[in-house]
Amino acid sequence: MAQHRQADTLRKTKSDSAAKRLLANGATERVAASQLRAGDQVVCEAGDIIPGDGEGIEGIATVDESVITGESAPVIRESGGDRSAVTGGTRVLSDQIKIKITSNPGETFLDRMIAFVEGAERQKTPNEIALNILIAGLTLIFLLAVVTLQPFSQYAVEASGTGAVPSVAVLVSLLVCLIPTTIGGLLSAIGIAGMDRVMQHNVLAMSGKAIEAAGDVNTLLLDKTGTITIGNRQAVEFLPVTGVTETELAEAAELSSLADETPEGRSVVVLAKEKYGLRGRELAHHEAHFIPFSAYTRMSGVDINSDHLRKGATDSIAQFVKEQGGAVPAELHEIAERISRQGGTPLAVANGSRALGVIHLKDVVKGGMKDRLAQLRRMGISTVMITGDNPLTAAAIAAEAGVDNFLAQASPADKLNYIKKEQAEGRLVAMTGDGTNDAPALAQADVGLAMNTGTMAAKEAGNMVDLDSNPTKLIEVVAIGKQLLITRGALTTFSIANDVAKYFAIIPARFMATYPALGALNVMGLHNPKSAVLAAVIFNALIIIALVPLALRGVKYRPETAGSLLRRNMLVYGLGGLVVPFPGIWMIDRLVHALGLA
């Protein structure tokens, strides 16, 4: 059912938008996107939704792919090269591009995502399997024990002529008392308490099972953009060429970015202000003409007085300088190449015929990420960064963030297969992500933590949503998950011991009339079989109520070895479960007898 719901969300992402299909005579006709077939050619302009997966064959455009990838920064798509592929459902922001459709209906990127999600299936955790086996086993054992009491009692009564055969009502009452009703009745309370505790950390959990799974996680996969990094490239330094001061470069970069409303453009202005004390300029009294960014020119800037300030791709700026009659220093390309090798993005700056230097843009790792990932490592969780970037960029970000490993140029299928491989080796996997392309992996992972800033498909595929979009929030979720597991283990230990104690408390009193030798085991001196069974039923109901506060509050989590934890559980909850039923049933039996109820 969950897979169908997640797939339905992805289907809603698909829109049967209108497309401008090119005809043989060069004219265009408007058709529904669903009517397009592989080989058709369409034209998309600013504001258009790209109607299907395809390849850019003419022109260039900036495209908003956030609905698919969750990344807010637009990308450039152009004919030829490795940036020509476009995805249906994304939006053209500027310029115009001619696209050749490469997939038929049912074969698109979103269709593949839907197929992956429908094929994803979360496995049961080892703790969940063990608890189910334990509860089923104990239920079967006590069921056999209770069912066989009737024929044995019948035989004993016929042989001795004393005692009575227990009625069906008595046998049902015994079964209710003896099977693991205590832990069964408390599981829901434990899960609800866990969901409430993660909500206090601004995390929405879809079920208590998801939180319990977090307590056993071995591997954490983190999507890079929007998860490990802020999501938008930020200006981090100004690198001038020889003969230009940093302040001069910063001033030119700031002026050329004043009309740039992209996150990158705003970060240039902020860096100039913070590092060099440069303030926003009042240009109303100057002859200022702003040049907006175009995917064709790959640069933007401002003409103010006699200055012609431009910033953009290194090759574009180099061409602009040459057109203005200047020479491009080799140092400009060297700086740009060095930034690229470090995994950053270079933006060259020029004033007319004079190249000034390069702005270093980079994916900024979220604050405190390295320390938080180190904390996950100490908890025994291995971290893996997943990204579509090239290995060079991925390695640089991975080293800065402090992840244990990374998977570069990863497709949705690669992410899904990596998770399945980890799970096949017996590990529990958590995945954090924010894009539609993360949806299959989020649906397959034991813990799928979607960022609130992500797409609806990603949030629907996960079993948790982080309202703060902070991937290291998993540290708190893991701690809460471990507390839930410890609480469930403690109450399970108490429940089993409690059931065994009730068996030895009730059976002697119930059958000592038929088997007089059992009277020696009736150490509590329960008055009669009826009062013994009634007292046990009442105690069974009261003990569940009494333990609800502990289930909601949880057993305090503190890091310790499995052996130490087992000893503490056996001493406190095992011994407590064995002892508590005897005085409890004894007091209730006395009260029942005093009130004349049995």
C-alpha positions in Angstrom: 0.0 0.0 0.0 2.8 2.4 0.9 4.5 1.9 -2.5 1.3 2.6 -4.3 0.8 5.8 -2.4 4.4 6.9 -3.1 4.0 6.0 -6.8 0.8 8.0 -7.0 2.6 11.1 -5.7 5.1 10.7 -8.5 2.4 10.3 -11.1 0.9 13.6 -10.0 4.3 15.2 -10.7 3.8 14.3 -14.4 1.8 16.9 -16.1 0.2 16.7 -19.6 1.4 20.1 -20.5 1.1 21.7 -24.0 4.1 21.3 -26.3 5.1 23.3 -29.4 5.9 20.5 -31.9 7.9 21.4 -35.0 6.5 20.5 -38.4 8.4 19.6 -41.5 7.8 23.1 -43.0 9.3 24.8 -40.0 6.0 25.9 -38.4 4.8 24.7 -35.0 1.7 23.1 -33.7 0.4 22.9 -30.1 -0.1 19.3 -28.9 -0.4 17.6 -25.6 2.8 16.3 -24.2 1.3 12.8 -24.0 1.0 12.8 -27.8 4.8 13.3 -28.3 6.8 10.3 -29.5 10.6 9.6 -29.7 12.0 11.6 -32.6 9.6 14.5 -32.4 11.1 18.0 -32.1 9.7 20.7 -29.9 10.7 24.3 -29.1 10.7 25.6 -25.5 11.0 29.2 -24.5 11.2 31.1 -21.2 8.3 30.0 -19.0 7.6 26.7 -20.8 7.4 23.3 -19.2 9.7 20.9 -21.0 7.1 18.3 -22.2 9.3 15.2 -22.2 12.8 13.7 -21.8 15.0 14.8 -24.6 18.2 16.1 -26.1 19.0 19.8 -26.8 19.8 20.0 -30.6 19.8 23.8 -31.1 20.0 26.8 -28.8 20.7 27.2 -25.1 18.6 27.9 -22.1 18.7 28.0 -18.3 16.4 25.4 -16.8 14.9 25.0 -13.3 15.2 21.3 -12.4 14.2 21.7 -8.7 10.9 19.8 -9.2 13.1 16.7 -10.2 16.4 17.1 -8.3 15.3 19.4 -5.4 18.3 21.7 -6.2 17.2 25.3 -6.3 20.1 26.5 -8.5 19.1 26.6 -12.2 21.3 24.8 -14.8 22.3 25.5 -18.3 21.2 23.1 -21.1 22.6 23.5 -24.6 23.0 21.5 -27.8 26.0 19.2 -27.9 28.4 18.1 -25.1 27.4 16.6 -21.8 24.8 19.3 -20.9 22.3 18.6 -23.6 20.0 16.2 -21.8 16.7 17.7 -20.5 14.0 16.1 -18.3 10.3 16.3 -18.8 8.5 18.4 -16.2 11.3 20.9 -15.7 10.9 24.6 -16.6 12.8 26.8 -19.0 13.8 30.1 -17.2 15.4 32.0 -20.0 16.3 32.0 -23.7 15.1 29.3 -26.1 16.1 25.7 -26.9 15.0 23.2 -29.5 14.6 19.7 -28.1 14.5 16.3 -29.7 12.3 14.0 -27.7 14.1 10.7 -26.9 11.5 8.7 -25.0 7.9 7.5 -25.6 5.2 7.8 -23.0 5.8 5.3 -20.3 9.6 5.4 -20.8 10.4 8.8 -19.3 12.6 9.6 -16.2 9.5 9.9 -14.0 8.1 6.6 -15.3 11.4 4.9 -14.3 11.2 6.6 -10.9 7.6 5.2 -10.5 8.8 1.7 -11.4 11.7 1.9 -9.0 9.4 3.1 -6.2 6.8 0.4 -6.8 9.6 -2.2 -6.7 11.1 -0.9 -3.5 10.2 -2.7 -0.3 11.4 -2.0 3.2 12.7 -5.0 5.0 11.8 -5.9 8.6 14.5 -5.1 11.1 16.2 -7.9 13.1 14.6 -6.6 16.3 11.2 -6.6 14.7 11.6 -10.1 13.4 12.9 -11.3 16.8 10.0 -9.8 18.7 7.4 -11.2 16.3 9.0 -14.7 16.6 9.1 -14.4 20.4 5.5 -13.2 20.8 4.3 -15.9 18.3 6.3 -18.6 20.0 5.1 -17.7 23.5 1.5 -17.4 22.3 1.7 -20.9 20.8 3.3 -22.4 23.9 0.7 -21.0 26.3 -2.1 -21.8 23.8 -1.0 -25.4 23.8 -0.7 -25.4 27.6 -4.2 -24.0 28.1 -5.9 -26.1 25.5 -4.4 -29.4 26.9 -5.7 -28.5 30.4 -9.3 -29.4 29.4 -8.7 -33.0 28.4 -6.2 -33.6 31.3 -8.7 -32.2 33.7 -11.5 -34.4 32.2 -9.4 -37.5 32.6 -8.4 -36.6 36.2 -12.0 -35.9 37.3 -13.1 -39.2 35.8 -10.3 -41.1 37.4 -10.5 -39.6 40.9 -14.1 -38.5 41.1 -13.0 -35.1 42.6 -12.4 -31.6 41.2 -14.1 -30.0 38.2 -13.4 -29.5 34.5 -12.6 -25.9 33.7 -15.2 -24.1 31.6 -14.4 -22.5 28.2 -14.7 -19.1 29.9 -12.1 -20.0 32.5 -9.8 -21.4 29.8 -10.1 -18.2 27.7 -9.4 -16.1 30.9 -6.3 -18.2 31.5 -5.1 -17.7 28.0 -5.6 -14.0 28.1 -3.5 -13.9 31.4 -0.7 -16.1 30.1 0.0 -15.0 26.5 2.2 -11.9 26.0 -0.6 -9.4 26.4 1.5 -7.0 28.4 4.1 -6.2 25.8 1.4 -6.5 23.0 -0.6 -3.8 24.8 2.4 -1.6 25.3 3.9 -1.7 21.8 1.6 1.0 20.5 2.3 3.3 23.5 6.1 2.9 22.9 5.7 3.8 19.2 3.5 6.8 19.9 6.0 8.0 22.5 8.9 7.7 20.0 7.0 9.7 17.4 6.3 12.4 20.0 9.9 12.6 21.0 11.2 13.0 17.4 8.6 15.6 16.9 10.2 17.6 19.6 13.3 17.7 17.4 11.1 18.9 14.4 11.1 15.5 12.7 7.8 14.0 11.5 7.8 10.2 11.7 5.2 8.2 9.8 5.4 5.3 12.3 7.1 4.1 15.5 8.7 1.3 13.5 10.7 3.8 11.5 12.2 5.3 14.7 13.0 1.8 16.0 14.7 1.0 12.8 16.8 4.2 13.2 18.1 2.7 16.5 19.8 -0.2 14.5 21.1 1.8 11.5 24.6 0.8 10.3 24.9 2.9 7.1 23.7 6.5 6.4 23.5 7.7 2.8 23.4 11.5 2.4 22.4 13.3 -0.8 25.0 16.1 -1.3 23.1 19.1 -2.6 20.6 20.5 -0.1 21.6 17.9 2.4 25.3 18.1 3.1 25.7 21.4 1.3 23.5 24.5 1.5 22.2 23.8 -2.0 23.3 27.1 -3.7 26.9 27.8 -4.6 28.3 30.7 -2.6 31.2 33.1 -3.3 34.0 32.3 -0.8 37.0 34.3 -2.1 38.2 36.8 -4.8 41.4 35.8 -6.6 42.8 38.7 -8.6 45.3 38.4 -11.5 48.7 40.1 -11.1 48.5 43.8 -11.1 45.0 43.9 -9.6 44.2 44.3 -5.9 41.6 42.1 -4.1 39.7 45.3 -3.2 39.5 46.4 -6.9 38.3 42.9 -7.9 35.8 42.8 -5.1 34.4 46.2 -6.0 34.0 45.2 -9.7 32.4 41.9 -8.7 30.0 43.6 -6.4 28.9 46.2 -8.9 28.4 43.6 -11.6 26.2 41.6 -9.2 23.9 44.3 -7.9 21.1 43.4 -10.3 21.8 39.6 -10.1 19.0 38.1 -8.0 20.4 34.6 -8.1 21.7 33.1 -4.8 25.2 33.2 -6.4 24.9 36.8 -7.3 23.7 37.8 -3.8 26.5 35.9 -2.2 29.1 37.9 -4.2 27.6 41.2 -2.8 27.6 39.7 0.8 31.2 38.5 0.5 32.4 42.0 -0.7 30.6 43.6 2.2 31.8 41.2 4.9 35.4 40.8 3.8 36.2 44.2 2.3 33.6 46.5 4.0 32.1 47.4 0.6 28.5 48.7 0.8 25.7 48.6 -1.8 26.0 51.5 -4.2 23.4 54.1 -5.1 23.5 54.1 -8.9 20.5 56.3 -9.5 22.7 59.4 -10.3 25.0 57.4 -12.6 24.5 56.2 -16.2 24.1 52.6 -15.2 22.9 50.0 -17.6 22.5 46.5 -16.2 23.1 43.5 -18.5 21.0 40.4 -17.3 22.4 37.0 -17.4 21.8 35.1 -20.6 22.4 31.4 -21.3 23.8 32.5 -24.7 26.4 34.9 -23.4 26.9 33.2 -20.0 27.7 36.4 -18.3 26.0 39.5 -16.8 27.1 42.8 -15.5 26.7 46.6 -15.7 27.8 49.5 -17.8 28.4 52.5 -15.5 30.0 55.7 -16.7 33.0 54.5 -18.7 33.3 51.1 -17.0 32.0 47.9 -18.7 31.9 45.4 -15.8 31.2 41.8 -16.6 31.2 38.5 -14.6 30.6 35.0 -16.0 32.1 31.8 -17.4 35.8 32.1 -17.9 35.7 31.4 -21.6 32.9 34.0 -22.1 34.7 36.7 -20.2 37.9 35.9 -22.1 36.0 36.3 -25.4 34.5 39.6 -24.1 38.0 41.0 -23.2 39.3 40.1 -26.6 36.3 41.8 -28.3 37.1 44.9 -26.3 40.6 44.9 -27.6 42.4 43.5 -24.6 44.6 40.5 -23.9 43.7 37.6 -21.6 46.5 36.7 -19.1 47.2 33.0 -18.9 47.0 33.4 -15.1 43.2 33.9 -15.4 42.8 30.4 -16.9 45.3 28.9 -14.4 43.2 30.3 -11.4 40.0 29.0 -13.0 41.5 25.5 -13.5 42.8 25.4 -9.9 39.3 26.2 -8.6 37.7 23.5 -10.8 40.2 20.9 -9.6 39.2 21.8 -6.0 35.5 21.1 -6.9 34.5 24.7 -7.1 33.0 26.9 -9.9 35.1 29.8 -11.3 33.4 33.1 -12.3 35.8 35.4 -14.2 35.5 39.3 -13.8 36.5 41.9 -16.3 36.3 45.6 -16.8 36.2 46.2 -20.5 39.5 45.1 -22.1 41.0 44.3 -18.7 40.6 40.9 -17.0 40.6 41.4 -13.2 40.4 38.0 -11.7 38.1 35.2 -10.6 35.4 34.7 -8.1 35.5 31.3 -6.4 32.0 29.8 -6.0 31.7 26.5 -4.1 29.1 24.3 -2.6 29.2 25.3 1.0 29.0 22.5 3.5 26.4 23.2 6.2 27.9 24.5 9.5 29.0 21.8 12.0 28.5 19.0 9.5 32.0 17.5 10.1 31.6 17.3 13.8 28.1 15.9 13.6 29.2 13.2 11.1 32.1 12.3 13.4 29.5 11.8 16.1 27.6 9.4 13.9 30.9 7.6 13.3 31.3 7.2 17.1 27.8 5.7 17.2 28.9 3.0 14.8 27.2 4.5 11.7 29.1 4.7 8.4 28.3 7.8 6.3 28.3 7.7 2.5 27.7 10.9 0.3 25.7 10.3 -2.9 26.0 12.9 -5.7 25.7 13.3 -9.4 28.8 15.4 -9.5 32.1 14.2 -11.1 34.5 12.2 -8.8 36.8 15.2 -8.4 34.1 17.5 -7.1 32.6 14.7 -5.0 36.0 13.9 -3.4 36.6 17.6 -2.4 33.1 17.9 -0.8 33.4 14.5 0.9 36.8 15.5 2.4 35.5 18.8 3.7 32.3 17.3 5.1 34.1 14.3 6.7 32.0 11.5 5.2 33.5 8.0 5.3 32.9 7.3 1.6 31.2 8.8 -1.5 29.4 7.6 -4.6 29.9 10.0 -7.5 27.9 10.4 -10.7 25.2 8.3 -9.1 21.9 7.8 -10.9 18.7 6.9 -9.1 19.3 3.2 -10.0 22.8 3.4 -8.5 21.5 4.7 -5.2 18.8 2.0 -5.1 21.3 -0.8 -5.9 23.8 0.5 -3.3 21.1 0.3 -0.6 20.0 -3.2 -1.7 23.6 -4.3 -1.6 24.0 -3.0 1.9 20.8 -4.6 3.0 21.7 -8.0 1.4 24.8 -7.9 3.6 22.7 -7.6 6.7 23.1 -3.9 7.3 20.3 -1.4 8.0 20.4 1.7 5.9 19.2 5.2 6.4 18.9 7.6 3.4 18.5 11.3 3.5 17.5 13.2 0.4 15.3 16.0 -1.1 14.8 15.3 -4.8 12.4 13.3 -6.9 15.4 11.4 -8.1 16.0 10.3 -4.4 12.4 8.9 -4.1 13.3 5.3 -5.0 16.2 5.2 -2.5 14.1 6.8 0.2 11.4 4.2 -0.3 13.8 1.3 -0.2 15.9 2.5 2.8 15.0 1.2 6.3 14.9 4.8 7.4 14.1 7.4 4.7 14.6 10.9 6.1 13.3 13.4 3.6 14.2 17.1 3.8 11.3 19.5 4.2 12.8 21.7 1.5 12.6 18.8 -0.9 10.0 17.7 -3.5 6.7 16.2 -2.5 7.7 12.9 -4.1 10.8 12.7 -1.8 8.7 13.5 1.3 6.1 10.9 0.4 8.7 8.2 -0.3 10.4 8.6 3.1 9.1 7.5 6.4 10.3 10.6 8.2 10.4 14.3 7.2 12.9 16.7 8.8 11.2 20.1 9.1 14.6 21.8 9.6 16.2 20.1 6.6 19.2 19.1 8.7 20.6 15.7 7.8 22.6 15.3 10.9 19.3 15.4 12.8 19.5 11.6 12.4 21.8 11.7 15.5 18.9 12.6 17.6 16.6 10.2 15.8 19.1 7.3 16.3 19.4 8.1 20.0 15.6 8.1 20.3 15.4 4.9 18.3 17.9 3.2 20.6 15.8 4.4 23.6 12.7 2.9 22.0 14.6 -0.4 21.4 15.9 -0.4 25.0 12.4 0.4 26.3 10.8 -2.3 24.3 13.5 -4.8 25.3 13.0 -4.0 29.0 9.3 -4.3 28.9 9.5 -7.5 26.8 11.8 -8.9 29.5 9.3 -7.9 32.2 6.4 -9.3 30.1 7.9 -12.7 29.6 8.9 -13.0 33.3 5.5 -11.7 34.3 3.7 -14.4 32.2 5.9 -17.2 33.6 5.2 -16.0 37.2 1.5 -15.8 36.5 1.5 -19.4 35.2 3.0 -20.7 38.5 0.8 -18.5 40.6 -2.5 -19.5 39.0 -2.2 -23.1 38.0 -1.7 -24.6 41.5 -4.7 -22.8 42.9 -6.9 -23.6 39.9 -6.2 -27.4 39.8 -5.4 -28.3 43.4 -8.9 -29.6 43.9 -8.3 -32.0 41.0 -4.7 -32.7 41.8 -4.3 -32.2 45.6 -0.5 -32.5 45.4 -0.5 -29.0 43.7 -1.7 -27.5 47.0 1.9 -27.5 48.1 2.7 -25.0 45.3 -0.1 -22.7 46.3 2.3 -20.6 48.4 0.1 -17.5 48.3 -2.9 -19.4 49.7 -5.3 -18.2 47.0 -8.8 -19.0 48.2 -10.3 -21.0 45.4 -9.9 -21.5 41.6 -12.4 -18.9 40.7 -10.8 -16.1 42.8 -7.4 -17.1 41.5 -8.4 -16.7 37.8 -10.3 -13.5 38.5 -7.4 -12.0 40.4 -5.0 -12.8 37.6 -7.3 -11.3 35.0 -7.6 -8.0 37.0 -3.9 -8.0 37.7 -3.2 -8.5 34.0 -5.3 -5.4 33.1 -3.8 -3.3 35.9 -0.2 -4.1 35.1 -0.6 -2.9 31.5 -2.1 0.4 32.8 0.7 0.7 35.4 3.4 0.3 32.7 2.0 2.8 30.2 3.8 5.8 31.8 7.1 3.9 31.6 6.4 3.1 27.9 5.6 6.7 27.2 8.6 8.1 29.2 11.0 5.4 28.0 13.9 3.8 29.7 16.8 6.2 29.8 19.3 5.6 27.0 23.0 5.6 27.8 25.7 4.1 25.7 26.7 0.6 27.0 27.7 -2.8 25.8 25.0 -5.4 24.9 26.2 -7.6 27.8 25.8 -4.8 30.3 22.4 -3.9 28.9 21.2 -7.6 29.1 22.4 -7.9 32.7 20.6 -4.7 33.7 17.4 -5.8 32.0 17.5 -9.3 33.6 18.2 -7.9 37.1 15.7 -5.0 37.0 12.9 -6.1 34.6 13.4 -9.8 34.6 13.5 -10.2 38.3 10.8 -7.5 38.7 8.5 -9.4 36.3 9.0 -12.6 38.3 8.3 -11.0 41.7 5.6 -8.5 41.1 2.7 -10.9 40.1 2.8 -12.8 43.3 2.0 -10.0 45.8 -0.2 -8.3 43.1 -2.4 -11.4 42.6 -2.4 -12.2 46.3 -3.7 -8.7 47.3 -6.4 -8.8 44.5 -7.4 -12.3 45.5 -7.9 -11.1 49.1 -10.0 -8.1 47.9 -12.1 -10.3 45.6 -12.8 -12.7 48.3 -13.6 -10.0 50.8 -16.1 -8.4 48.4 -17.7 -11.8 47.8 -17.0 -11.7 44.1 -15.6 -15.3 44.2 
